[in-house]
Amino acid sequence: MNIAQRLDRLPLVPMHWSILIATGVGWLFDSMDVGLISFVMPALQRDWGLSPAQLGLIGSVGMVGMALGAALSGSFADRYGRKKVILFTLVLFGLATGFAGLATGLTTMLLARFLVGLGLGGELPVASTLVSEISPLLVRGRFVVLLESFWAWGWIVAALIAYLLIPEYGWRVAFFIGAVPALAAVFLRQAIPESPRFLIQKGRYEEADAIVSLMEQQAGMEISKENKTKTQAKENGGTFSDLWSVQLRRRTLTLWILWLGINFGYYGFVMWIPTLLVGKGFIIIKSLQYVLLMTLAQIPGYFTAAYLIEVVGRKVVLTIFLAGTAISAYFFGQSDTVREIMVAGSFLYFFSLGAWGAVYAYTPENYPTISRGTGVGWAAAVGRLGAIAAPYLVGVVYQAQGKESGYTTVFLMLTVVFAVTALAVLFLGQETRGRSLA
């Protein structure tokens, strides 16, 4: 029985949960950092007199860093290991978040947000790859969605910081607070083991066997040395060209469309909702309060997706949740009253974050171990092109159309993007539920 088979047959043991919590805490701080900039944007606009297009540039430049970080980190993770990349990128974006709090103008803020994006974009796809590779077969998708659910808690913490502190103490304190826990998370990550599947690819069987043997001991299902078989090592990591081989090209195309669409749609609204609500006549404190309440809907969205993903499959969950996001975005764009805004906004967060959980569970399962980091990294990198374009285009459309019609036009644009992405998954995607990782 080889390492992959031994990992697949395991039940959930304490080590699985410790890995989930350690990576999840880091994921929470990642989310908190991304959330902070959306809540800070109205205050920056007021303090620095920025135009909507300039605000969009602040949102977009972080995504440029995320695109570059994702592309580089995936390849590095396939060559040097998942754990090393996770730790390095976590430190980078934590330091850069503190630097953002010291920004004196648009230029320094743009530099800080680029560095934040570089670390953040590199950390997220590699962390999801590690959790996917170490999870048991029957709960793999659900476990990765649970990892992604920490994003909801981070966003809620960011909303609380913005609601309670920004009006009283200014936007800088939000970044300073955001930097501290991100660096502290490094100590939690020290307990994370390297992926046994990666170790096998590098010929490090003894290290992989030690990790899996400890998990088997925790499960009370040790196997004899005679029943353990080694897997032949493949020293070189995956390459970009591998992603477009005959076996992988359709998977890569599907994932790139999926990541591009969900990034464009998601960052198109989360980076702008506080500012758009201020444009509708709500004061900043009310805008932040409404967004805080809407973000609570992320939590049941994640847990619903986590349950369904092992029941009906990844493809069905993605299609339903992306379609639900499209419908919610349409009605949010038509909303005028506080009740309409809150109802449509809650469904928007519910479906979009459930879809995100499914995306992170689905993506690593489409690639073999030798090129999994590269495949996930490049999918995330291409997706960030949508995240780069969306905040800026939303600002341009909003400024050109005016506050009333611009609000509706922005969400109509996002509705179309989410709907097209759902159709792409439905017709191009393949189901990966129940498949062992190669």
C-alpha positions as CSV (number, residue, x, y, z in Angstrom):
1,M,0.0,0.0,0.0
2,N,1.6,3.3,-1.1
3,I,1.5,6.7,0.6
4,A,-1.4,8.0,-1.5
5,Q,-3.6,5.0,-0.7
6,R,-2.8,5.2,3.0
7,L,-3.7,8.9,3.0
8,D,-7.0,8.2,1.2
9,R,-8.2,5.5,3.5
10,L,-7.6,7.5,6.7
11,P,-10.5,8.8,8.8
12,L,-10.2,12.3,10.2
13,V,-7.6,12.3,13.0
14,P,-6.3,15.1,15.3
15,M,-3.4,16.0,12.9
16,H,-6.0,16.7,10.1
17,W,-7.8,19.2,12.4
18,S,-4.6,20.8,13.6
19,I,-3.5,21.4,10.0
20,L,-6.9,22.8,9.2
21,I,-6.9,25.2,12.1
22,A,-3.3,26.3,11.6
23,T,-3.8,27.0,7.9
24,G,-7.3,28.4,8.6
25,V,-6.0,31.0,11.1
26,G,-3.6,32.2,8.4
27,W,-6.5,32.2,5.9
28,L,-8.6,34.3,8.3
29,F,-5.8,36.9,8.5
30,D,-5.5,36.9,4.7
31,S,-9.2,37.6,4.4
32,M,-9.1,40.3,7.1
33,D,-6.4,42.1,5.1
34,V,-8.4,42.0,1.8
35,G,-11.5,43.1,3.7
36,L,-9.7,46.1,5.3
37,I,-8.9,47.8,2.0
38,S,-12.6,47.7,0.9
39,F,-13.7,49.3,4.2
40,V,-10.8,51.8,4.1
41,M,-11.6,53.1,0.6
42,P,-14.4,55.5,1.6
43,A,-12.1,57.0,4.3
44,L,-9.2,57.3,1.8
45,Q,-11.5,59.0,-0.7
46,R,-12.5,61.5,2.0
47,D,-9.0,62.2,3.4
48,W,-7.0,62.3,0.2
49,G,-9.7,63.6,-2.2
50,L,-9.4,60.6,-4.5
51,S,-11.6,60.0,-7.6
52,P,-13.5,56.8,-8.1
53,A,-10.9,55.7,-10.7
54,Q,-8.1,56.3,-8.3
55,L,-9.9,54.2,-5.7
56,G,-10.3,51.5,-8.2
57,L,-6.5,51.6,-8.9
58,I,-5.8,51.0,-5.2
59,G,-8.0,47.9,-5.4
60,S,-6.5,46.7,-8.7
61,V,-2.8,47.0,-7.9
62,G,-3.1,44.6,-5.0
63,M,-4.5,42.1,-7.5
64,V,-1.5,42.6,-9.8
65,G,0.6,41.5,-6.9
66,M,-1.7,38.5,-6.3
67,A,-1.5,37.4,-9.9
68,L,2.3,37.5,-9.9
69,G,2.5,35.9,-6.5
70,A,0.1,33.0,-7.5
71,A,2.0,32.2,-10.7
72,L,5.4,32.2,-8.9
73,S,4.3,30.4,-5.7
74,G,2.7,27.5,-7.5
75,S,5.9,26.6,-9.4
76,F,8.0,27.2,-6.3
77,A,5.7,24.9,-4.3
78,D,6.1,22.1,-6.8
79,R,9.9,22.4,-6.6
80,Y,10.7,23.4,-3.0
81,G,7.6,22.4,-1.0
82,R,4.2,23.6,0.1
83,K,5.2,24.5,3.6
84,K,8.1,26.8,2.8
85,V,6.1,28.8,0.3
86,I,3.2,29.2,2.8
87,L,5.5,30.6,5.6
88,F,7.4,33.0,3.3
89,T,4.3,34.5,1.8
90,L,2.6,34.9,5.1
91,V,5.4,37.0,6.5
92,L,5.6,39.1,3.3
93,F,2.0,40.2,3.3
94,G,2.0,40.8,7.1
95,L,4.9,43.2,6.9
96,A,3.4,44.9,3.8
97,T,0.1,45.4,5.6
98,G,1.9,47.4,8.3
99,F,3.6,49.4,5.6
100,A,0.2,50.3,4.2
101,G,-0.7,51.9,7.5
102,L,2.3,54.3,7.0
103,A,1.4,55.4,3.5
104,T,1.5,59.1,3.0
105,G,-0.1,59.3,-0.4
106,L,-1.4,57.4,-3.4
107,T,2.0,56.2,-4.6
108,T,3.1,54.7,-1.3
109,M,-0.3,53.1,-0.8
110,L,-0.1,51.5,-4.3
111,L,3.4,50.1,-3.5
112,A,2.2,48.7,-0.2
113,R,-0.9,47.1,-1.7
114,F,1.2,45.5,-4.5
115,L,3.5,43.8,-1.9
116,V,0.5,42.7,0.2
117,G,-1.0,41.1,-3.0
118,L,2.3,39.4,-3.8
119,G,2.3,37.6,-0.5
120,L,-1.4,37.0,-0.3
121,G,-1.7,35.7,-3.9
122,G,1.1,33.3,-3.3
123,E,-0.2,31.9,0.0
124,L,-3.8,31.1,-0.8
125,P,-3.5,28.5,-3.6
126,V,-0.6,26.7,-2.0
127,A,-2.4,26.4,1.3
128,S,-5.5,24.9,-0.4
129,T,-3.2,22.5,-2.3
130,L,-1.6,21.3,0.9
131,V,-4.9,20.7,2.7
132,S,-6.3,18.9,-0.4
133,E,-3.3,16.6,-0.6
134,I,-3.3,15.6,3.0
135,S,-7.1,15.1,3.4
136,P,-8.9,11.7,3.3
137,L,-10.6,10.9,0.1
138,L,-14.2,10.8,1.3
139,V,-14.1,14.3,3.0
140,R,-11.4,16.0,0.9
141,G,-13.7,18.5,-0.8
142,R,-15.6,19.3,2.4
143,F,-12.3,19.8,4.3
144,V,-11.0,22.3,1.8
145,V,-14.3,24.2,1.9
146,L,-14.0,24.4,5.7
147,L,-10.5,25.9,5.2
148,E,-12.0,28.5,2.9
149,S,-14.8,29.2,5.4
150,F,-12.2,30.9,7.6
151,W,-12.3,33.6,4.9
152,A,-15.8,34.6,6.2
153,W,-14.5,35.1,9.8
154,G,-11.7,37.2,8.6
155,W,-14.0,39.4,6.6
156,I,-16.3,39.8,9.6
157,V,-13.3,40.8,11.8
158,A,-12.3,43.3,9.2
159,A,-15.9,44.7,9.1
160,L,-15.8,45.0,12.9
161,I,-12.5,46.8,12.9
162,A,-13.8,49.2,10.3
163,Y,-17.1,49.8,12.0
164,L,-15.7,50.2,15.5
165,L,-12.3,51.9,14.9
166,I,-12.1,53.7,11.6
167,P,-14.7,56.4,12.3
168,E,-13.1,57.0,15.7
169,Y,-9.3,56.5,15.1
170,G,-8.9,56.7,11.3
171,W,-8.0,54.2,8.7
172,R,-4.3,53.7,9.6
173,V,-5.1,51.9,12.8
174,A,-6.9,49.2,10.7
175,F,-3.8,48.3,8.8
176,F,-1.6,48.3,11.9
177,I,-4.0,45.9,13.6
178,G,-4.1,43.8,10.4
179,A,-0.4,43.4,10.4
180,V,0.1,41.9,13.8
181,P,-2.0,38.7,13.7
182,A,-0.7,37.9,10.2
183,L,2.8,37.7,11.5
184,A,1.7,35.8,14.7
185,A,0.2,33.2,12.4
186,V,3.6,32.1,11.4
187,F,4.1,30.5,14.8
188,L,0.9,28.4,14.2
189,R,2.2,27.3,10.8
190,Q,5.4,25.8,12.4
191,A,3.3,22.8,13.3
192,I,2.2,22.2,9.8
193,P,3.9,19.2,8.1
194,E,5.0,19.1,4.5
195,S,2.7,17.3,2.1
196,P,3.5,13.6,2.0
197,R,2.5,13.5,-1.6
198,F,5.1,16.2,-2.4
199,L,7.7,14.4,-0.4
200,I,7.1,11.2,-2.4
201,Q,7.6,13.1,-5.6
202,K,11.0,14.2,-4.4
203,G,12.1,10.7,-3.3
204,R,11.8,11.6,0.4
205,Y,9.9,8.4,1.4
206,E,11.1,8.2,5.0
207,E,9.8,11.7,5.8
208,A,6.5,11.0,4.1
209,D,6.1,7.6,5.8
210,A,6.8,9.2,9.2
211,I,4.0,11.8,8.7
212,V,1.4,9.2,7.5
213,S,2.4,6.7,10.1
214,L,1.7,9.2,12.9
215,M,-1.7,9.8,11.4
216,E,-2.3,6.1,11.2
217,Q,-1.4,5.8,14.9
218,Q,-3.9,8.5,15.8
219,A,-6.5,6.5,13.8
220,G,-5.5,3.2,15.4
221,M,-4.9,1.6,12.0
222,E,-1.2,1.0,11.8
223,I,0.1,-1.2,9.0
224,S,3.1,-3.5,8.9
225,K,6.3,-2.5,7.2
226,E,5.8,-5.4,4.7
227,N,2.6,-3.9,3.5
228,K,4.1,-0.5,2.7
229,T,5.2,0.2,-0.8
230,K,7.3,3.0,-2.2
231,T,6.2,5.2,-5.1
232,Q,8.8,6.0,-7.7
233,A,10.1,9.6,-7.3
234,K,9.7,12.2,-10.0
235,E,12.3,14.8,-9.2
236,N,11.3,17.7,-11.4
237,G,8.3,19.8,-10.7
238,G,5.5,20.5,-13.1
239,T,5.9,23.1,-15.9
240,F,3.5,25.5,-17.5
241,S,3.5,23.5,-20.7
242,D,2.2,20.4,-18.8
243,L,-1.0,22.3,-18.0
244,W,-1.8,22.3,-21.8
245,S,-1.0,18.7,-22.5
246,V,-3.7,16.6,-24.1
247,Q,-4.7,15.2,-20.8
248,L,-5.0,18.5,-18.9
249,R,-5.9,21.2,-21.5
250,R,-9.7,21.0,-21.0
251,R,-9.3,21.1,-17.3
252,T,-7.0,24.1,-17.5
253,L,-9.3,26.0,-19.8
254,T,-12.3,25.3,-17.5
255,L,-10.4,26.4,-14.4
256,W,-9.1,29.5,-16.0
257,I,-12.5,30.6,-17.0
258,L,-13.9,29.8,-13.6
259,W,-11.2,31.7,-11.7
260,L,-11.3,34.7,-14.1
261,G,-15.1,35.0,-13.8
262,I,-15.4,34.5,-10.0
263,N,-12.6,36.9,-9.3
264,F,-14.0,39.6,-11.6
265,G,-17.5,39.3,-10.1
266,Y,-16.5,38.9,-6.5
267,Y,-13.9,41.7,-6.3
268,G,-16.1,43.9,-8.4
269,F,-18.6,44.1,-5.6
270,V,-16.8,43.5,-2.3
271,M,-14.2,46.2,-3.0
272,W,-16.9,48.7,-3.8
273,I,-20.1,48.0,-1.8
274,P,-19.2,50.3,1.1
275,T,-18.4,53.2,-1.3
276,L,-21.5,52.5,-3.5
277,L,-23.7,52.6,-0.4
278,V,-22.3,55.9,0.6
279,G,-23.0,57.1,-3.0
280,K,-26.7,56.1,-2.4
281,G,-26.8,58.6,0.5
282,F,-25.8,56.5,3.5
283,I,-23.2,57.9,5.8
284,I,-19.9,55.9,6.2
285,I,-20.9,54.5,9.6
286,K,-24.2,53.2,8.2
287,S,-22.6,51.8,5.1
288,L,-20.1,49.8,7.2
289,Q,-22.9,48.6,9.5
290,Y,-24.9,47.3,6.6
291,V,-21.9,45.5,5.1
292,L,-21.0,43.9,8.4
293,L,-24.5,42.5,8.7
294,M,-24.5,41.2,5.1
295,T,-21.1,39.5,5.6
296,L,-22.6,37.2,8.3
297,A,-24.4,35.4,5.5
298,Q,-21.1,34.1,4.3
299,I,-20.9,31.6,7.1
300,P,-24.0,29.5,6.3
301,G,-23.0,29.9,2.6
302,Y,-19.7,28.1,3.3
303,F,-21.3,25.4,5.5
304,T,-24.0,24.7,3.0
305,A,-21.5,24.3,0.2
306,A,-19.3,22.1,2.5
307,Y,-22.2,19.7,3.1
308,L,-23.4,19.6,-0.5
309,I,-20.0,19.2,-2.2
310,E,-19.6,15.6,-1.0
311,V,-23.3,14.8,-1.6
312,V,-24.0,16.1,-5.1
313,G,-20.5,16.9,-6.3
314,R,-18.2,19.8,-7.1
315,K,-19.7,20.7,-10.5
316,V,-23.3,20.8,-9.3
317,V,-22.4,23.0,-6.3
318,L,-20.4,25.4,-8.4
319,T,-23.1,25.8,-11.0
320,I,-25.9,26.3,-8.5
321,F,-23.9,28.8,-6.3
322,L,-22.6,30.8,-9.2
323,A,-26.1,31.0,-10.7
324,G,-27.4,32.1,-7.3
325,T,-24.7,34.8,-7.1
326,A,-25.8,36.1,-10.5
327,I,-29.4,36.3,-9.5
328,S,-28.5,38.0,-6.2
329,A,-26.3,40.6,-8.0
330,Y,-29.1,41.5,-10.3
331,F,-31.6,42.2,-7.5
332,F,-28.9,44.0,-5.4
333,G,-28.5,46.4,-8.4
334,Q,-32.2,47.0,-8.4
335,S,-32.5,47.6,-4.7
336,D,-33.5,51.0,-3.3
337,T,-34.7,50.5,0.3
338,V,-32.6,49.3,3.2
339,R,-34.6,46.1,3.4
340,E,-34.0,45.3,-0.3
341,I,-30.3,46.1,0.0
342,M,-30.0,43.8,3.1
343,V,-31.9,40.9,1.7
344,A,-30.2,40.9,-1.8
345,G,-26.8,41.6,-0.2
346,S,-27.1,38.7,2.2
347,F,-27.9,36.3,-0.6
348,L,-25.0,37.8,-2.6
349,Y,-22.5,37.0,0.1
350,F,-24.2,33.6,0.8
351,F,-23.9,32.3,-2.7
352,S,-20.6,33.9,-3.8
353,L,-18.6,32.7,-0.8
354,G,-20.1,29.2,-1.0
355,A,-18.9,29.2,-4.7
356,W,-15.5,30.3,-3.6
357,G,-15.3,27.4,-1.2
358,A,-16.1,25.0,-4.0
359,V,-13.5,26.6,-6.3
360,Y,-10.7,25.9,-3.8
361,A,-11.9,22.4,-3.3
362,Y,-12.3,21.6,-7.0
363,T,-9.1,23.2,-8.5
364,P,-6.4,21.0,-6.9
365,E,-8.3,17.8,-7.8
366,N,-7.9,18.5,-11.5
367,Y,-4.1,18.1,-11.5
368,P,-1.6,15.3,-10.6
369,T,0.7,15.9,-7.7
370,I,3.8,16.7,-9.8
371,S,2.1,19.7,-11.3
372,R,-0.7,20.5,-8.8
373,G,1.0,23.5,-7.3
374,T,1.8,24.9,-10.8
375,G,-1.8,24.2,-12.0
376,V,-3.5,25.8,-9.0
377,G,-1.1,28.7,-9.0
378,W,-1.6,29.6,-12.6
379,A,-5.4,29.2,-12.3
380,A,-5.3,31.7,-9.4
381,A,-2.9,34.0,-11.3
382,V,-5.2,34.1,-14.4
383,G,-8.1,34.7,-12.1
384,R,-6.4,37.7,-10.6
385,L,-6.6,39.3,-14.0
386,G,-10.3,39.6,-13.4
387,A,-9.6,40.9,-9.9
388,I,-7.2,43.5,-11.4
389,A,-9.7,44.7,-14.0
390,A,-12.9,44.6,-11.9
391,P,-12.2,47.3,-9.2
392,Y,-10.9,49.7,-11.8
393,L,-13.7,49.0,-14.3
394,V,-16.3,49.4,-11.7
395,G,-14.9,52.7,-10.7
396,V,-14.8,53.9,-14.4
397,V,-18.4,52.7,-15.1
398,Y,-19.7,54.2,-11.8
399,Q,-18.0,57.5,-12.5
400,A,-19.2,57.6,-16.2
401,Q,-22.8,56.7,-15.4
402,G,-23.3,58.7,-12.3
403,K,-24.4,57.6,-8.9
404,E,-27.9,56.4,-9.6
405,S,-27.7,54.6,-13.0
406,G,-24.0,53.7,-12.3
407,Y,-25.1,51.6,-9.3
408,T,-27.5,49.6,-11.4
409,T,-25.2,49.3,-14.4
410,V,-22.3,48.0,-12.2
411,F,-24.4,45.1,-10.8
412,L,-25.9,44.3,-14.2
413,M,-22.3,43.8,-15.5
414,L,-21.5,41.6,-12.6
415,T,-24.7,39.5,-13.1
416,V,-23.6,38.7,-16.7
417,V,-20.1,37.7,-15.5
418,F,-21.4,35.3,-12.9
419,A,-24.0,33.8,-15.3
420,V,-21.4,33.1,-18.0
421,T,-19.0,31.5,-15.5
422,A,-21.8,29.2,-14.2
423,L,-22.5,28.1,-17.8
424,A,-18.8,27.4,-18.5
425,V,-18.6,25.1,-15.5
426,L,-21.8,23.3,-16.4
427,F,-20.7,22.6,-20.0
428,L,-16.9,22.3,-19.8
429,G,-16.2,21.1,-16.2
430,Q,-15.8,17.5,-15.2
431,E,-16.8,16.0,-11.8
432,T,-13.9,15.1,-9.5
433,R,-15.8,13.8,-6.4
434,G,-14.6,10.5,-5.2
435,R,-11.4,10.5,-7.3
436,S,-8.0,9.7,-5.7
437,L,-5.3,12.4,-6.2
438,A,-2.7,11.1,-8.7
